[in-house]
Amino acid sequence: METQFTLLESRILIEIDQGMTSANQLGQFLNLDKGYMSRILRRLKDDDILVEKPHDQDKRIKVLNLTAKGAEILAEINQRADNQIQTIFKRIPPKDVDQVVANMAAIQATIRRYQSVRD
């Protein structure tokens, strides 16, 4: 999938869109160093993709949201990902697609079981 954004930047946009709106949450969830996370967020803010505002109840917390430009970029990223998956799956017979989906569900279940375990 060709895009000007790294996989990590795309993931950050997805997570913010899904409601993970603080840098601390994102950094912990993605297991990123605070300095690295800060540099990525600064670039996204400088490019008018994210906006940072104080939390309504606790002004010490900064809430991240996608700008209109950020929402458009995320929609394009999602569309490209959908197109890529459709291209892959259109070659696979339906009965084999069912098996692939079942295997993917098993992989997800296994990952979720161990997701809270940290090295």
Order of alpha helices (4+ residues) and beta strands (2+ residues): alpha-alpha-alpha-beta-beta-alpha-alpha
